Amino acid sequence: MDLGNGNLVVRGADLALNGPGIELAFDRFYNGLSSREDAFGTAWSMSVGQDVGLEIDPLRA
């Protein structure tokens, strides 16, 4: 909760798969100030989409 603007942001982890050299995660985010409509409802978004990327952990590589 951001007390300055009253925004509530929540993250929910839906799926996490860990394997040798790869981690796959699907997370949901709620942004109370968003009016975005998504499959999860108003103000919810998925971690996959425009921001999909690859992150390599040097300690696991």
C-alpha positions in Angstrom: 0.0 0.0 0.0 1.4 3.4 -1.0 0.2 5.7 1.6 0.9 8.7 -0.6 -1.6 7.9 -3.3 -3.6 5.0 -1.7 -2.6 2.5 -4.4 -2.6 -1.2 -3.5 -0.3 -3.4 -5.5 -0.4 -7.2 -5.0 1.6 -10.0 -6.6 0.3 -13.5 -6.8 2.5 -16.4 -7.9 0.5 -18.8 -10.0 3.1 -21.2 -11.3 6.8 -21.8 -10.7 8.9 -24.5 -12.4 12.6 -24.8 -11.6 14.9 -27.1 -13.6 18.5 -27.4 -14.5 19.5 -24.0 -16.0 16.0 -22.6 -16.3 13.3 -21.1 -14.1 9.8 -20.5 -15.4 7.3 -18.4 -13.5 3.8 -17.0 -14.1 2.8 -14.2 -11.8 -0.3 -12.0 -11.5 -0.3 -8.4 -10.4 -3.1 -6.3 -9.0 -2.8 -2.5 -9.3 -5.6 -0.7 -7.6 -5.2 2.5 -9.7 -5.3 0.6 -13.0 -8.5 0.5 -15.0 -7.1 -2.2 -17.3 -9.4 -5.0 -18.2 -7.8 -8.4 -18.5 -8.8 -12.1 -18.4 -8.4 -12.0 -14.6 -10.6 -8.9 -14.2 -10.2 -5.2 -13.7 -6.8 -4.0 -12.5 -5.1 -7.5 -12.8 -2.3 -8.3 -15.3 -0.1 -11.3 -16.0 3.7 -11.3 -15.8 3.9 -12.6 -19.4 3.2 -10.3 -22.3 5.0 -7.2 -23.4 7.5 -7.5 -20.5 8.6 -11.1 -21.2 12.3 -11.5 -21.0 15.2 -13.8 -20.0 17.1 -13.4 -16.8 20.2 -15.4 -16.2 21.4 -16.0 -12.7 25.2 -16.1 -12.7 25.2 -18.2 -9.6 23.2 -21.0 -11.3 24.7 -20.8 -14.8 
